[in-house]
Amino acid sequence: MIRNTMIMVIKDLRLFLRDKVALMLAVLLPIVLVTVFCSIMTGMGGGNGGMPSIEVALLDQDQSPASNAFVAAFGDMQGISLVLAEPASTRDDLVRLVHDGQRPFAVLLPEGFAAGAELELIRDPGRSMSLQILSIGLVRALFETRGEELLWEIQSRSLEAAGIPAEWTTRIEAFTTPFRQAMKSLFTDAAEEGHVSPDAEADGEDFDFQQFALQVLPIQTQDVLPSGRQEQITYMVSHSVSGMTVMMIMFSLVGFARTLLEERKDGTMRRLLCAPINPLTVLMSKFLGAFMVGMCLVFILFAYAALVFDFSFLPHWDTVLVISLATVASSTAFALLIAVVSTSDKQADGLSTILILVMSALGGAWMPLMFMPEAVRTVGQFTLTYWSIEAYQSVFWSGLHWTNPTILKDLGVLLGLALVLVFVAARVFQRRRLSGFAS
Amino acid sequence: MTALLQVDGLTYHYGTRVAVDGVSFEVQSGEILALLGPNGAGKTTAISCLCGLLAPRDGVMTFEGERFTPLETPSQRGRLGVVPQELALYEALTAAENLLFFAQLHGVSDPESAVARGLKLAALEGRAGDRVKTFSGGMKRRLNLAVGTLTEPSLTLLDEPMVGVDPQSRNHIFDSIENLRDQGRGILYTSHSMDDVERLCDRVAIMDHGKLMAIGTPAQLATEAGIPEADLERTFLELTGRSLRDESS
């Protein structure tokens, strides 16, 4: 059986390599998709950790040093892309931008902003996730611009919100003002004695709000970088490469396994089944041939990603190899089942396209599942794409070795799926053979 | 004399439809038996049972004196030569590669010699390295026949081997088939061409609605049908009727 399987594998690979158009599509299409997705997800190396930027229109009507400082601080925040409106623009222009969907958010710095006038956020309420990131950016920029005045402003507004009468707030301000002045004097003395940098204090440069917040809040933090992770890799790059590779491998393997249908159509299947071989040899040879093609494609895609996106998989070559073996085995089994249950090319095309796209969407090949609702995350676990991407992310992002229980679990599921799918494909093939599908 | 192939009461059902209904015939060594019948008569189904593609519901097949169950016994399948009606060739492979692939798959002891023999039979020695997709219909038909007889089987099943063939290739295929018969091999031949059958075949079996209507030499069949002269087409129409048959087999 092994000898006959190898004879047929060589024949199938020879046919695959001779179809230049199909070969180019099988290799180029995944490369194009990996490029497009990685570029979209990472903003072509925008350095924001892979999060897409939120576009915010900003109109500065104050044109003061304070408003300029706010614009600079706000624009520096990762994940926010400022689009400055023409100085001649009006508030109505900003509202129209948001209303027409040209920008999801707009910020107006009115005249008197430096003197304490409120800035205005004009927002599309449907962008709730972006709004959270934007709010952090606004708070940070306000702190960096207004500093201690903002603290008192927050305090007085909090008192007002808690129902404290306005005259009480004035009284509280009266007895806290000397304290604040004393604190300021203390900082000045400390700066003179070299305990703090007066420049940093004065102009806010090098001020890290996030770092400051973590220092003053009762939170202990510890940065732990997984030992195997490359510094330059971002979550979205590793996710896009894994997701697109898994999806495109399935498409390519279905294309290869579909030769079963072609052999039925052109009569060669009849000839194969009339030969003195175990009929399952036909199926095994398709599996083996598709598996080899799949492994080559995975290598090509990862090598391409390494060249273009600084995505080096070589430091983890053994784990990547083991995960790829399991991923390609399960994808090949899936492709084989599609080819066996379909009775025509159109059926195979339709069925495979629907299933692969649905599995890719639910399994997180397009977008990390952490951005999706709980229900989708639960359903996603029933797809082989989910387990493949989880395994790849465990090595690319978390730097785990394949002997780690997390990856072993993923491998177990993938290999279990491969076995079940191959078993079902073999049963369907045998049943169809006996009912005369090649006669 | 023991028949090369003996078929007794062969029966096959597609669901509730009886495709082959108790058909019995035999093929002798050095004989060409034609299996004729209108569309849907059950010819291809009967041949599929002989090839091991379908499991007969009933009946006994004996080949070279042994009980013949090709579906269950893979080794028996290789003992028959099969030339399907379709051009069952890999178009992206060359003529030599097609022959070599099937020779290896059938476990031919000297595949290189088998390839050379096949190329000679198909008269394609000069095109051995060319891909099949560059061949004419006649060349493909010749190669189809060569692949089916690679193992030098004692019995070959030929299913419509002349479809779409030019007169020269047709003549070449005739010569090749007659040559096989002259070597003492048996041939089971299905066709819709009465001319082909009259030229090649020693005996004719006529099937209709899954049943064997008659079997014998063309002259015997004509006499049975009450036709004064050995006119196979008239005999065929007399036995199977003139109504159109549009169902598929």
Chai-1 contact restraints between the chains, C-beta under 6 A:
chainA,res_idxA,chainB,res_idxB,connection_type,confidence,min_distance_angstrom,max_distance_angstrom,comment,restraint_id
A,I7,B,Q104,contact,1.0,0.0,6.0,A-B,restraint_1
A,I7,B,L105,contact,1.0,0.0,6.0,A-B,restraint_2
A,K11,B,F101,contact,1.0,0.0,6.0,A-B,restraint_3
A,L15,B,A92,contact,1.0,0.0,6.0,A-B,restraint_4
A,R18,B,A92,contact,1.0,0.0,6.0,A-B,restraint_5
A,G267,B,P84,contact,1.0,0.0,6.0,A-B,restraint_6
A,G267,B,E86,contact,1.0,0.0,6.0,A-B,restraint_7
A,G267,B,A88,contact,1.0,0.0,6.0,A-B,restraint_8
A,T268,B,A88,contact,1.0,0.0,6.0,A-B,restraint_9
A,R270,B,P84,contact,1.0,0.0,6.0,A-B,restraint_10
A,R270,B,A88,contact,1.0,0.0,6.0,A-B,restraint_11
A,R271,B,A88,contact,1.0,0.0,6.0,A-B,restraint_12
A,L273,B,L53,contact,1.0,0.0,6.0,A-B,restraint_13
A,C274,B,C51,contact,1.0,0.0,6.0,A-B,restraint_14
A,C274,B,R77,contact,1.0,0.0,6.0,A-B,restraint_15
A,C274,B,V82,contact,1.0,0.0,6.0,A-B,restraint_16
A,A275,B,L105,contact,1.0,0.0,6.0,A-B,restraint_17
A,A275,B,H106,contact,1.0,0.0,6.0,A-B,restraint_18
A,P276,B,P74,contact,1.0,0.0,6.0,A-B,restraint_19
A,P276,B,S75,contact,1.0,0.0,6.0,A-B,restraint_20
A,P276,B,R77,contact,1.0,0.0,6.0,A-B,restraint_21
A,P276,B,G78,contact,1.0,0.0,6.0,A-B,restraint_22
A,I277,B,P74,contact,1.0,0.0,6.0,A-B,restraint_23
A,N278,B,P74,contact,1.0,0.0,6.0,A-B,restraint_24
A,G436,B,L54,contact,1.0,0.0,6.0,A-B,restraint_25
A,A438,B,L53,contact,1.0,0.0,6.0,A-B,restraint_26
A,S439,B,S48,contact,1.0,0.0,6.0,A-B,restraint_27
A,S439,B,L53,contact,1.0,0.0,6.0,A-B,restraint_28
A,S439,B,L54,contact,1.0,0.0,6.0,A-B,restraint_29
